[in-house]
Amino acid sequence: MDQLEKHTNIKKIHEPIPPAMNWIAKLTKMNHIIEVMAMYHEPTGLNKIKKLTDNKYINLETKEIKEYKTSEHRGHSIESTKRTLKRLRHLINNNFHGEPNELFVTLTYKENMTDTKQLYNDFKIFIKRLKRKYPDVEYLSVVEPQGRGAWHCHVLIKFTNRESIYINNNNILAPMWGHGFTKITNISEVDNIGAYLTAYLSDLEITDENRETLIDNIGNHTSVIDKEITENGQTISKRYLKGGRLKMYPPGMNIYRYSRGIIKPDTEKMTYMETKEYVGKEQPHYIKQVAITVDDLAVNTITYEQYNMKRIKEDDGDDKTNKPIPM
C-alpha cells in the first residue's frame, strides 16, 4: 500500500467531461446541499482496510494489525487536511443552515496564543458556561491558525429548543470566554455555510506583514484569488493565497470537534444515472474532475459535483449561479 501511495498522482482536469451514466457514484444529502462523487472504477484497496485508532488499522484479508505510515512530506499533510476539511464541510451543511436559532462565533486571545491544548481547555470551560445558561445548545468548533503563529477558534452554535436566539456579545458572550475579543457573524444570507467556512479556514489573506513570507507562492498567479469581504458594513476587496493556510496545520491535528447532537449526513451508493434522477433537471453549481495515475498509468477518473437547491433561477433562465463553476 505504501508503494502505491508513493507513486500515485492526482491531477485536476481543467475541462471536465460528463461522467457516463453507468459510473459508480456516491450521493451525500445535506438538506439543500447535495454532493455527488462519480468514478470510473470503485477503489478496492480501502475496502480491505478498517481503521482501529488514529495510528493503527487492520487488514481484513490477512487480519494483520499495522500502523499507518506517518509522512513528513508537506504535500501528504496538505492532502490529509483537505480530506478533513471535506468531512467538516459535510457536517456543517448537514446541521447549520443560517437559521435564526444559529450563531457563528469567533473566540480570540489578547496574547499570542500558540498552545493548542490550552485553547481546547479554555474552549471546554466556555462551552460549560454556555450550556449552563442555555442547556439546549449544540456546537461545532474549529481551530484556525494565524499567519503570526497564533490560534483562535470559530464556533457554530444552534439552540434546538428555540426558533430564534439573541446573545449580547459584550455583556454575555465576551465574559463567558474571558480571554480576549469575541465576535458574532451573521450567516443568515449564506446558502452554503460549509463551503464558506472551510474556504475561510484554507485560504490565507495576503497582507503587508506576510507578503514577503508568501512571495514564493504568489509567483503562481493561479493561486491568488480576490474576494469581496464585508467589514463594518462596507464591502472591500482582499487578496488571498488559495489553500495557503493548509500548510499551517500540524500533521494529525484534531482540527474540529462537535457535540453529540451534531448529525453526520447520509451517503448512498448508486449509479451516476440514479443521481441525475434524484436531482432532476437541476445543473450542478460546482464541478471538479481529477485523473488518478499510478506510475504514469491511468487508473481512475473521479468527478465531484455539488447542487445547491436553495438558489433560485432568474426569470429569464440565465442564472449564472446555476451554471457549473469549476472548483
C-alpha positions as a printed NumPy array, in Angstrom:
array([[  0.   ,   0.   ,   0.   ],
       [  2.888,   2.364,   0.786],
       [  4.364,   1.846,  -2.692],
       [  1.015,   2.611,  -4.293],
       [  0.709,   5.863,  -2.344],
       [  4.279,   6.785,  -3.179],
       [  3.704,   6.697,  -6.948],
       [  0.096,   7.887,  -7.04 ],
       [ -0.591,  11.218,  -8.723],
       [ -3.865,  13.169,  -8.651],
       [ -4.239,  15.814, -11.347],
       [ -7.133,  18.194, -11.894],
       [ -8.831,  18.067, -15.305],
       [ -9.442,  21.668, -16.364],
       [-12.092,  20.813, -18.96 ],
       [-14.268,  18.158, -17.27 ],
       [-16.282,  15.764, -19.398],
       [-19.639,  14.398, -18.156],
       [-19.43 ,  11.008, -16.406],
       [-21.029,   8.021, -18.117],
       [-24.433,   7.095, -16.73 ],
       [-23.188,   3.67 , -15.563],
       [-20.341,   5.111, -13.457],
       [-20.325,   4.232,  -9.759],
       [-21.44 ,   7.168,  -7.618],
       [-21.966,   8.287,  -4.044],
       [-24.68 ,  10.822,  -3.238],
       [-24.411,  12.773,   0.022],
       [-27.54 ,  14.601,   1.179],
       [-27.15 ,  17.649,   3.453],
       [-30.563,  19.314,   3.445],
       [-30.491,  21.73 ,   0.476],
       [-26.883,  20.813,  -0.418],
       [-26.322,  17.626,  -2.427],
       [-22.862,  16.356,  -3.352],
       [-22.154,  13.657,  -5.928],
       [-18.883,  11.774,  -6.358],
       [-18.846,   9.674,  -9.537],
       [-15.928,   7.448, -10.545],
       [-14.955,   5.2  , -13.435],
       [-13.693,   2.468, -11.079],
       [-14.517,   1.907,  -7.425],
       [-11.257,   1.755,  -5.423],
       [-10.836,  -1.708,  -3.944],
       [ -7.806,  -1.247,  -1.702],
       [ -9.616,   0.715,   1.008],
       [-12.328,  -1.959,   1.266],
       [ -9.692,  -4.3  ,   2.684],
       [ -8.743,  -1.917,   5.47 ],
       [-10.567,  -0.963,   8.673],
       [ -9.327,   1.86 ,  10.87 ],
       [ -8.852,   0.894,  14.518],
       [ -7.271,   4.008,  16.031],
       [ -5.677,   7.204,  14.757],
       [ -2.413,   5.261,  14.356],
       [ -3.48 ,   1.682,  13.561],
       [ -5.574,  -0.244,  11.044],
       [ -6.396,  -3.914,  10.359],
       [ -6.097,  -5.677,   7.003],
       [ -9.429,  -7.529,   6.776],
       [ -7.977, -10.175,   4.469],
       [ -4.833, -11.08 ,   6.423],
       [ -6.122,  -9.953,   9.872],
       [ -2.796,  -8.147,  10.361],
       [ -2.812,  -5.036,  12.539],
       [ -0.447,  -2.377,  11.226],
       [  0.44 ,   1.238,  11.934],
       [ -0.274,   3.984,   9.447],
       [  2.84 ,   5.284,   7.772],
       [  3.455,   8.787,   9.058],
       [  4.671,  11.019,   6.275],
       [  6.636,  14.169,   6.903],
       [  6.11 ,  15.2  ,   3.299],
       [  4.262,  18.517,   3.271],
       [  2.146,  17.534,   0.283],
       [  0.783,  14.454,   2.064],
       [ -0.068,  16.557,   5.117],
       [ -1.937,  19.094,   2.986],
       [ -3.948,  16.371,   1.216],
       [ -4.901,  14.916,   4.605],
       [ -6.017,  18.35 ,   5.787],
       [ -8.106,  18.778,   2.628],
       [ -9.897,  15.497,   3.352],
       [-10.524,  16.63 ,   6.927],
       [-11.999,  19.908,   5.708],
       [-14.259,  17.979,   3.312],
       [-15.664,  15.944,   6.215],
       [-16.044,  19.174,   8.161],
       [-17.943,  20.785,   5.269],
       [-20.368,  17.863,   5.209],
       [-21.011,  18.091,   8.954],
       [-21.61 ,  21.83 ,   8.76 ],
       [-24.011,  21.675,   5.83 ],
       [-25.958,  18.833,   7.418],
       [-26.524,  20.747,  10.664],
       [-26.343,  24.503,  10.039],
       [-28.394,  26.479,   7.532],
       [-28.252,  30.097,   8.745],
       [-31.498,  29.804,  10.739],
       [-32.499,  32.413,  13.38 ],
       [-31.581,  29.971,  16.172],
       [-27.967,  29.636,  14.931],
       [-24.867,  31.733,  15.66 ],
       [-21.368,  31.873,  14.181],
       [-18.932,  32.914,  16.918],
       [-15.2  ,  33.713,  16.853],
       [-13.129,  33.411,  20.057],
       [ -9.706,  35.097,  20.156],
       [ -6.982,  35.82 ,  22.715],
       [ -5.447,  39.064,  23.901],
       [ -1.994,  37.473,  23.813],
       [ -0.321,  35.458,  21.057],
       [ -1.804,  32.019,  21.882],
       [  0.297,  29.209,  20.385],
       [ -0.659,  26.393,  22.795],
       [ -3.49 ,  24.447,  21.141],
       [ -4.004,  22.248,  24.231],
       [ -4.654,  25.359,  26.298],
       [ -7.031,  26.577,  23.595],
       [ -9.045,  23.334,  23.821],
       [ -9.128,  23.525,  27.636],
       [-10.324,  27.122,  27.542],
       [-12.959,  26.186,  24.973],
       [-14.279,  23.367,  27.2  ],
       [-14.764,  25.839,  30.036],
       [-16.518,  28.25 ,  27.659],
       [-18.925,  25.533,  26.466],
       [-19.716,  24.503,  30.064],
       [-20.624,  28.091,  30.874],
       [-22.709,  28.368,  27.713],
       [-24.575,  25.107,  28.441],
       [-25.243,  26.221,  31.996],
       [-27.118,  29.243,  30.667],
       [-28.515,  27.587,  27.508],
       [-28.951,  23.8  ,  28.103],
       [-30.277,  23.189,  24.576],
       [-27.085,  24.274,  22.794],
       [-25.305,  22.126,  20.181],
       [-21.97 ,  23.184,  18.688],
       [-19.262,  22.519,  16.133],
       [-15.892,  24.176,  16.849],
       [-12.922,  24.656,  14.507],
       [ -9.43 ,  25.939,  15.315],
       [ -7.718,  28.31 ,  12.893],
       [ -4.002,  29.204,  12.644],
       [ -2.967,  32.805,  12.034],
       [ -0.007,  33.975,   9.985],
       [  1.878,  35.08 ,  13.103],
       [  1.645,  31.602,  14.685],
       [ -1.324,  32.303,  16.956],
       [ -4.522,  30.262,  17.093],
       [ -8.144,  31.127,  17.642],
       [-11.451,  29.304,  17.498],
       [-14.592,  29.517,  15.354],
       [-17.813,  28.007,  16.715],
       [-21.11 ,  27.269,  15.01 ],
       [-23.84 ,  27.119,  17.657],
       [-27.524,  26.257,  17.46 ],
       [-30.252,  26.185,  20.097],
       [-32.527,  23.224,  19.474],
       [-35.487,  24.307,  21.64 ],
       [-35.722,  27.868,  20.281],
       [-36.885,  29.261,  16.976],
       [-34.551,  32.26 ,  17.337],
       [-31.76 ,  33.471,  19.611],
       [-30.096,  36.735,  20.561],
       [-26.993,  36.878,  22.753],
       [-25.338,  40.18 ,  23.603],
       [-21.701,  39.916,  22.552],
       [-20.219,  42.383,  25.063],
       [-22.357,  41.631,  28.119],
       [-22.811,  37.846,  27.835],
       [-20.544,  36.176,  25.288],
       [-17.258,  38.005,  25.967],
       [-17.399,  37.415,  29.771],
       [-18.174,  33.728,  29.158],
       [-14.999,  33.454,  27.09 ],
       [-12.881,  35.769,  29.189],
       [ -9.638,  35.603,  27.188],
       [ -9.982,  38.288,  24.559],
       [-12.103,  39.508,  21.688],
       [-15.343,  37.715,  20.731],
       [-17.378,  38.272,  17.578],
       [-20.77 ,  37.125,  16.316],
       [-21.039,  36.983,  12.498],
       [-24.347,  36.96 ,  10.64 ],
       [-24.553,  33.944,   8.305],
       [-28.289,  34.064,   7.619],
       [-27.706,  35.009,   3.963],
       [-25.016,  32.38 ,   3.337],
       [-26.591,  29.496,   1.411],
       [-23.565,  27.175,   1.714],
       [-22.112,  27.642,   5.196],
       [-19.824,  24.612,   4.873],
       [-18.094,  25.986,   1.774],
       [-17.995,  29.484,   3.311],
       [-16.24 ,  28.375,   6.492],
       [-13.847,  25.795,   5.016],
       [-12.7  ,  28.286,   2.367],
       [-12.086,  30.755,   5.195],
       [-10.015,  28.127,   7.018],
       [ -7.925,  27.142,   3.987],
       [ -7.274,  30.421,   2.143],
       [ -4.738,  32.871,   3.623],
       [ -5.14 ,  36.619,   3.307],
       [ -2.159,  38.392,   1.745],
       [ -1.183,  41.356,   3.927],
       [  1.747,  43.757,   4.163],
       [  3.033,  41.727,   7.136],
       [  3.095,  38.291,   5.435],
       [  3.688,  39.337,   1.811],
       [  7.439,  38.68 ,   1.953],
       [  6.882,  35.244,   3.512],
       [  4.41 ,  34.248,   0.81 ],
       [  6.266,  35.751,  -2.152],
       [  7.451,  32.345,  -3.458],
       [  3.885,  31.044,  -3.633],
       [  2.455,  34.279,  -5.004],
       [  4.607,  33.777,  -8.085],
       [  1.97 ,  31.342,  -9.332],
       [ -0.864,  33.764, -10.067],
       [ -3.417,  30.951, -10.358],
       [ -3.053,  30.536,  -6.571],
       [ -4.035,  34.13 ,  -5.841],
       [ -7.737,  34.952,  -5.644],
       [ -9.718,  38.113,  -4.907],
       [-12.658,  38.103,  -2.516],
       [-15.184,  40.75 ,  -1.545],
       [-15.438,  40.925,   2.259],
       [-17.977,  42.851,   4.323],
       [-16.402,  44.663,   7.292],
       [-18.19 ,  47.223,   9.441],
       [-20.984,  47.448,   6.912],
       [-18.648,  48.135,   3.981],
       [-17.682,  45.782,   1.149],
       [-13.953,  45.724,   0.446],
       [-11.752,  43.595,  -1.813],
       [ -8.943,  41.463,  -0.362],
       [ -6.378,  39.13 ,  -1.931],
       [ -5.937,  35.568,  -0.712],
       [ -3.487,  32.76 ,  -1.379],
       [ -5.743,  29.808,  -2.201],
       [ -5.024,  26.948,   0.2  ],
       [ -2.21 ,  28.94 ,   1.829],
       [ -3.382,  28.233,   5.366],
       [ -3.353,  24.44 ,   4.896],
       [  0.397,  24.322,   5.469],
       [ -0.04 ,  25.731,   8.99 ],
       [ -1.956,  22.743,  10.399],
       [  0.369,  20.199,  12.049],
       [  0.   ,  16.585,  10.782],
       [ -2.564,  14.605,  12.77 ],
       [ -4.057,  17.635,  14.488],
       [ -7.718,  17.451,  15.565],
       [ -8.984,  20.484,  13.631],
       [-12.634,  20.317,  14.687],
       [-14.859,  18.967,  17.466],
       [-18.608,  18.776,  17.88 ],
       [-21.336,  17.913,  20.376],
       [-23.418,  14.735,  20.398],
       [-26.391,  16.366,  18.732],
       [-24.451,  17.091,  15.526],
       [-25.542,  14.518,  12.936],
       [-23.45 ,  13.054,  10.12 ],
       [-25.038,  13.204,   6.646],
       [-26.442,  10.209,   4.805],
       [-24.457,   8.836,   1.858],
       [-25.921,   6.396,  -0.662],
       [-24.173,   4.313,  -3.317],
       [-25.834,   4.259,  -6.734],
       [-25.097,   4.784, -10.407],
       [-24.468,   8.238, -11.815],
       [-27.749,   7.931, -13.744],
       [-29.601,   7.464, -10.443],
       [-28.016,  10.618,  -9.028],
       [-29.285,  12.562, -12.048],
       [-32.746,  11.142, -11.474],
       [-32.556,  12.291,  -7.843],
       [-31.621,  15.923,  -8.608],
       [-33.991,  16.148, -11.573],
       [-33.314,  18.884, -14.115],
       [-31.018,  20.87 , -11.785],
       [-27.497,  21.517, -13.042],
       [-24.53 ,  21.359, -10.646],
       [-23.288,  24.673,  -9.287],
       [-19.753,  23.34 ,  -8.873],
       [-17.802,  20.715, -10.789],
       [-14.348,  19.295, -10.206],
       [-12.81 ,  16.345, -12.067],
       [ -9.481,  14.648, -11.354],
       [ -7.435,  11.944, -13.063],
       [ -5.6  ,   9.4  , -10.887],
       [ -2.468,   7.715, -12.191],
       [ -0.067,   5.181, -10.692],
       [  3.411,   5.142, -12.221],
       [  2.028,   7.264, -15.097],
       [ -0.673,   4.661, -15.8  ],
       [ -4.243,   5.999, -15.713],
       [ -6.277,   4.045, -13.144],
       [ -9.323,   6.19 , -12.428],
       [-11.253,   9.382, -13.124],
       [-13.356,  10.978, -10.382],
       [-15.938,  13.726, -10.816],
       [-17.246,  15.828,  -7.929],
       [-20.5  ,  17.764,  -8.312],
       [-22.402,  19.968,  -5.914],
       [-26.053,  21.012,  -6.171],
       [-27.437,  23.892,  -4.102],
       [-31.22 ,  23.577,  -4.124],
       [-31.672,  26.914,  -2.334],
       [-30.503,  29.006,  -5.248],
       [-33.327,  30.347,  -7.349],
       [-33.153,  30.724, -11.1  ],
       [-33.749,  34.153, -12.532],
       [-36.924,  34.725, -14.515],
       [-35.016,  34.853, -17.801],
       [-33.474,  31.474, -17.085],
       [-29.931,  32.842, -17.324],
       [-28.95 ,  32.367, -13.691],
       [-25.153,  32.313, -13.515],
       [-25.194,  30.679, -10.069],
       [-26.904,  27.652, -11.605],
       [-24.186,  27.122, -14.202],
       [-21.318,  24.724, -13.445],
       [-18.339,  26.571, -11.999],
       [-15.072,  24.579, -11.854],
       [-13.66 ,  24.446,  -8.307]])
